[in-house]
Amino acid sequence: MLRFTEDHEWLKIDGEVATVGITAYAAEQLGDLVFVQLPEIGTTLDKGQEVAVVESVKAASDVYAPVAGEVVAINEEIVNDPSIVNANPESSGWFYKLKLADVKSAEGLMDEAAYKELIG
């Protein structure tokens, strides 16, 4: 199941774990990323909490937790090469994996059609 937030994060949910990243729209708006800071594995997050930071040649931006849970994996490759996020934001440019505190919590997020309507 793929879900989106108004803050331009995407979640791909597989059982109790969600892979999270920023959308192609967000990556395009930010421009070329030069820095990515990710959470530590084991970090417990509340919905809406700042979880990561991205910096581009244009600006710095926070990435927020779309749902509550515990960080179980991070994508070290994007820390070493932030351009991966620009090239493939919704696949190999993922940020972290989150074990969901409540699997049903993602049901209230947007599906792809609703997200496309949001960004116009």
Summary of the structure (lengths in Angstrom):
residues: 120
radius of gyration: 13.1
end to end distance: 22.0
largest distance: 37.2
contacts: 371
relative contact order: 0.26
helix: 26%
strand: 38%
